[in-house]
């Protein structure tokens, strides 16, 4: 019964809109029949009109037309008996909501929707809150504002690196770093001492370090101590890491501690920018990359390291409610036998290491040129949730 009600709520949130990709032109939506009467509003408030149906309320607020199922409206009530404002958690038992519930009375003023239910309970919703949280409102929102880039765009932006001391000791420095990271998917911290310990201190400033099969802080040279091409001097084409995890690591930290040789330049590509190019030039390929799951596999039997990891998912992962791209999963080295799929060819964007580099592993593909000589790198993976939590606490949209 509880699952049935949850499915009902999700169906109400989906609405009837067809699937559209995020950058495709949107056609005209369905024409909404609204009452001829438009409720009077304050001069600065959008005009509001509404109409009752058998199982939902149609509400027009400004340019947003919302379909609000009665079950959804009852379940999301923010009254003191239904919602704990101190913990920001629901108190109402969703399973207790009648699936055939209808309001006995509906009233709308300049700012608020009032619903009176059969048991006399009154639910109040701010119209702005509904416009933000309704399915239709969220379709118009971008979860994570971004600046898509290639080499030319990034170089022209002249995104500054953040000094290590400012990053560690001030909220202003940390906020500027996170703002750059959220917009571009990469960010640099300069003047960091070349040690694993200092790199760890830097990483812990914004997140819990995620321990993986590679340990907590990884530290390596090109000695092939692990069964991975990264532990060689060979070139690495652009890829995302841990595609063979069920949930790929969200953030990567790289710090080149020493390099006595030539080559080894870092390659970075904004995968979201590349995906946009694919969408415009070959939308059928974009749709294929977003639908066909690929299997990635990591098999390791070197020394004392024995691992067999498998992850499955499409190359492009998209939020279903607004078709916003949020995750790229692609590593040709670890791609296992499975459905054939067209890959996207990202532009050749080259960047050197600049002290410590933070990379959004869900967005930016990285690689390197082949190199000679002795090179030491250290780094780690960070938990994405904690990085975004740190950004939100500093007032950023994340």
LOVEX-467205 format. One line per field, with one value per residue (C-alpha): residue number from 0; x, y, z; residue in three letters. Coordinates in steps of 0.1 Angstrom, whole numbers. Last residue first. Layout:
! residues N
num <- NUM	... $
east <- X	... $
north <- Y	... $
up <- Z	... $
residuo <- ALA	... $
***
This chain:
! residues 398
num <- 397	396	395	394	393	392	391	390	389	388	387	386	385	384	383	382	381	380	379	378	377	376	375	374	373	372	371	370	369	368	367	366	365	364	363	362	361	360	359	358	357	356	355	354	353	352	351	350	349	348	347	346	345	344	343	342	341	340	339	338	337	336	335	334	333	332	331	330	329	328	327	326	325	324	323	322	321	320	319	318	317	316	315	314	313	312	311	310	309	308	307	306	305	304	303	302	301	300	299	298	297	296	295	294	293	292	291	290	289	288	287	286	285	284	283	282	281	280	279	278	277	276	275	274	273	272	271	270	269	268	267	266	265	264	263	262	261	260	259	258	257	256	255	254	253	252	251	250	249	248	247	246	245	244	243	242	241	240	239	238	237	236	235	234	233	232	231	230	229	228	227	226	225	224	223	222	221	220	219	218	217	216	215	214	213	212	211	210	209	208	207	206	205	204	203	202	201	200	199	198	197	196	195	194	193	192	191	190	189	188	187	186	185	184	183	182	181	180	179	178	177	176	175	174	173	172	171	170	169	168	167	166	165	164	163	162	161	160	159	158	157	156	155	154	153	152	151	150	149	148	147	146	145	144	143	142	141	140	139	138	137	136	135	134	133	132	131	130	129	128	127	126	125	124	123	122	121	120	119	118	117	116	115	114	113	112	111	110	109	108	107	106	105	104	103	102	101	100	99	98	97	96	95	94	93	92	91	90	89	88	87	86	85	84	83	82	81	80	79	78	77	76	75	74	73	72	71	70	69	68	67	66	65	64	63	62	61	60	59	58	57	56	55	54	53	52	51	50	49	48	47	46	45	44	43	42	41	40	39	38	37	36	35	34	33	32	31	30	29	28	27	26	25	24	23	22	21	20	19	18	17	16	15	14	13	12	11	10	9	8	7	6	5	4	3	2	1	0 $
east <- 250	238	263	256	287	268	257	293	303	273	283	318	303	279	306	327	364	389	425	458	495	518	555	574	607	618	599	563	533	506	480	442	412	375	355	319	312	349	347	385	405	441	469	500	492	495	496	465	456	422	420	383	361	352	319	316	292	279	283	264	287	322	339	350	379	404	377	367	333	306	294	271	247	231	198	167	144	125	145	179	203	232	254	277	249	253	270	297	318	348	371	399	430	459	485	510	490	457	433	402	383	351	329	296	278	241	223	200	219	246	219	200	232	238	203	210	240	255	236	235	271	283	264	280	315	306	294	326	347	381	414	447	477	512	533	562	598	618	624	588	580	550	523	491	457	424	394	357	326	338	317	286	283	320	335	335	361	377	366	384	407	435	463	498	522	546	529	508	478	477	463	472	489	526	532	562	552	551	523	506	470	454	425	433	433	404	385	385	365	381	355	351	360	390	398	413	438	450	454	476	497	503	511	538	547	539	508	515	485	450	433	397	379	342	338	310	310	348	350	324	341	374	358	339	371	390	362	357	393	421	426	418	434	465	467	462	433	439	422	398	412	379	398	418	387	368	398	404	368	341	306	299	276	246	237	201	189	152	125	116	115	86	66	71	61	88	97	63	47	70	63	26	30	12	-14	-31	-62	-74	-112	-114	-127	-97	-95	-70	-54	-31	-10	5	-21	-50	-62	-90	-100	-127	-137	-104	-103	-89	-92	-58	-67	-36	-27	2	19	23	26	57	78	113	129	142	130	101	86	59	24	11	29	15	38	15	35	12	-20	-9	6	-26	-46	-24	-9	-7	12	12	42	42	28	11	-13	-28	-45	-57	-59	-79	-113	-104	-104	-93	-69	-58	-29	-15	20	26	42	9	-9	-32	-68	-80	-84	-119	-123	-115	-86	-83	-46	-32	-6	30	45	77	109	141	166	193	180	167	129	108	70	51	22	30	59	52	18	32	57	30	10	41	46	10	13	45	28	0 $
north <- 233	269	287	301	289	261	251	248	226	203	201	189	165	149	144	123	129	108	110	124	117	118	111	111	97	101	101	110	99	126	127	121	138	139	165	160	133	132	169	176	193	201	208	226	238	207	217	221	208	208	186	186	158	130	114	77	57	26	-11	-31	-51	-64	-44	-7	-3	13	31	50	67	76	111	125	154	162	181	165	186	159	128	140	128	103	103	73	49	27	-5	-9	-40	-44	-75	-69	-88	-66	-86	-86	-78	-95	-68	-69	-37	-37	-12	-22	3	11	25	54	86	77	67	100	119	98	107	144	144	179	198	170	159	195	196	164	179	209	185	165	195	181	180	167	169	171	140	151	153	141	146	151	155	161	162	167	154	155	138	144	123	87	65	49	13	14	3	38	45	73	94	93	112	92	81	81	55	60	33	32	48	17	-2	-35	-19	-17	-8	13	46	63	63	78	72	87	65	32	22	-2	29	52	84	115	135	168	205	212	175	177	204	186	155	174	187	151	138	164	190	221	239	273	270	256	249	243	220	214	248	265	243	244	281	287	262	281	314	300	286	319	338	313	319	298	268	282	316	298	276	305	301	298	324	317	336	334	337	306	286	297	289	255	244	254	250	274	257	263	231	221	242	251	251	214	222	245	221	193	216	228	262	274	258	277	310	303	299	268	265	233	233	202	200	162	166	188	226	240	275	287	318	349	372	351	316	296	260	241	206	192	158	126	95	81	86	97	74	57	91	92	130	140	151	164	198	190	221	226	193	188	174	186	219	226	221	199	179	148	167	185	153	134	163	162	196	203	236	263	286	319	339	314	292	264	232	213	175	144	152	187	221	252	280	315	336	369	374	396	431	450	429	403	401	365	359	350	334	301	282	258	251	249	222	233	250	234	234	240	212	220	198	169	165	137	143	163	144	151	134	147	131	98	101	107	77	55	65	57	22	16	24	0 $
up <- -58	-56	-34	0	18	34	-1	-12	17	10	-26	-16	10	-15	-40	-17	-25	-44	-36	-48	-52	-81	-85	-118	-129	-165	-197	-205	-225	-227	-201	-195	-180	-188	-169	-159	-134	-124	-113	-111	-84	-94	-69	-81	-116	-138	-175	-195	-230	-247	-277	-285	-273	-297	-286	-285	-307	-289	-296	-269	-246	-241	-213	-214	-190	-214	-232	-201	-201	-175	-179	-152	-147	-180	-175	-191	-168	-149	-160	-148	-175	-175	-206	-212	-202	-171	-159	-133	-127	-103	-100	-76	-64	-52	-33	-62	-93	-101	-112	-133	-138	-158	-176	-191	-213	-211	-242	-234	-231	-256	-281	-276	-282	-314	-327	-319	-343	-348	-321	-295	-302	-297	-264	-253	-259	-237	-210	-213	-205	-216	-197	-209	-186	-200	-194	-215	-203	-173	-136	-124	-87	-64	-91	-71	-84	-65	-80	-73	-78	-76	-99	-83	-93	-98	-131	-144	-116	-135	-164	-197	-221	-236	-214	-228	-215	-186	-165	-133	-151	-173	-143	-127	-98	-90	-126	-116	-131	-97	-71	-41	-33	-3	10	-6	-42	-37	-25	5	-1	16	35	19	15	38	39	4	13	44	23	-2	26	38	3	0	-26	-5	-20	-35	-59	-56	-89	-100	-124	-132	-148	-129	-98	-95	-99	-73	-50	-52	-46	-16	-1	-6	10	38	48	63	40	6	15	26	-5	-29	-53	-90	-111	-140	-170	-189	-222	-214	-206	-237	-260	-244	-245	-221	-208	-179	-154	-131	-112	-108	-137	-133	-159	-154	-117	-121	-141	-116	-88	-63	-75	-87	-56	-33	-51	-47	-10	1	29	40	61	80	82	78	42	33	31	6	7	-20	-11	-25	-40	-27	-37	-22	-25	-6	1	-12	-29	-16	-39	-29	8	27	56	37	35	73	80	99	70	77	79	114	131	106	114	88	90	124	121	86	56	36	11	13	9	-23	-38	-31	-47	-78	-88	-125	-128	-155	-150	-169	-139	-117	-134	-113	-125	-95	-95	-92	-108	-120	-103	-121	-112	-121	-109	-123	-112	-82	-83	-87	-60	-74	-84	-92	-129	-139	-172	-156	-170	-199	-203	-238	-239	-243	-273	-286	-267	-287	-279	-253	-225	-245	-245	-232	-234	-208	-191	-155	-138	-103	-102	-113	-85	-60	-72	-71	-35	-27	-43	-25	9	0 $
residuo <- UNK	UNK	UNK	UNK	UNK	UNK	UNK	UNK	UNK	UNK	UNK	UNK	UNK	UNK	UNK	UNK	UNK	UNK	UNK	UNK	UNK	UNK	UNK	UNK	UNK	UNK	UNK	UNK	UNK	UNK	UNK	UNK	UNK	UNK	UNK	UNK	UNK	UNK	UNK	UNK	UNK	UNK	UNK	UNK	UNK	UNK	UNK	UNK	UNK	UNK	UNK	UNK	UNK	UNK	UNK	UNK	UNK	UNK	UNK	UNK	UNK	UNK	UNK	UNK	UNK	UNK	UNK	UNK	UNK	UNK	UNK	UNK	UNK	UNK	UNK	UNK	UNK	UNK	UNK	UNK	UNK	UNK	UNK	UNK	UNK	UNK	UNK	UNK	UNK	UNK	UNK	UNK	UNK	UNK	UNK	UNK	UNK	UNK	UNK	UNK	UNK	UNK	UNK	UNK	UNK	UNK	UNK	UNK	UNK	UNK	UNK	UNK	UNK	UNK	UNK	UNK	UNK	UNK	UNK	UNK	UNK	UNK	UNK	UNK	UNK	UNK	UNK	UNK	UNK	UNK	UNK	UNK	UNK	UNK	UNK	UNK	UNK	UNK	UNK	UNK	UNK	UNK	UNK	UNK	UNK	UNK	UNK	UNK	UNK	UNK	UNK	UNK	UNK	UNK	UNK	UNK	UNK	UNK	UNK	UNK	UNK	UNK	UNK	UNK	UNK	UNK	UNK	UNK	UNK	UNK	UNK	UNK	UNK	UNK	UNK	UNK	UNK	UNK	UNK	UNK	UNK	UNK	UNK	UNK	UNK	UNK	UNK	UNK	UNK	UNK	UNK	UNK	UNK	UNK	UNK	UNK	UNK	UNK	UNK	UNK	UNK	UNK	UNK	UNK	UNK	UNK	UNK	UNK	UNK	UNK	UNK	UNK	UNK	UNK	UNK	UNK	UNK	UNK	UNK	UNK	UNK	UNK	UNK	UNK	UNK	UNK	UNK	UNK	UNK	UNK	UNK	UNK	UNK	UNK	UNK	UNK	UNK	UNK	UNK	UNK	UNK	UNK	UNK	UNK	UNK	UNK	UNK	UNK	UNK	UNK	UNK	UNK	UNK	UNK	UNK	UNK	UNK	UNK	UNK	UNK	UNK	UNK	UNK	UNK	UNK	UNK	UNK	UNK	UNK	UNK	UNK	UNK	UNK	UNK	UNK	UNK	UNK	UNK	UNK	UNK	UNK	UNK	UNK	UNK	UNK	UNK	UNK	UNK	UNK	UNK	UNK	UNK	UNK	UNK	UNK	UNK	UNK	UNK	UNK	UNK	UNK	UNK	UNK	UNK	UNK	UNK	UNK	UNK	UNK	UNK	UNK	UNK	UNK	UNK	UNK	UNK	UNK	UNK	UNK	UNK	UNK	UNK	UNK	UNK	UNK	UNK	UNK	UNK	UNK	UNK	UNK	UNK	UNK	UNK	UNK	UNK	UNK	UNK	UNK	UNK	UNK	UNK	UNK	UNK	UNK	UNK	UNK	UNK	UNK	UNK	UNK	UNK	UNK	UNK	UNK	UNK	UNK	UNK	UNK	UNK	UNK	UNK	UNK	UNK	UNK	UNK	UNK	UNK	UNK	UNK	UNK	UNK	UNK	UNK	UNK	UNK	UNK	UNK	UNK	UNK	UNK	UNK	UNK	UNK	UNK	UNK	UNK	UNK	UNK	UNK	UNK	UNK	UNK	UNK	UNK	UNK	UNK	UNK $
***
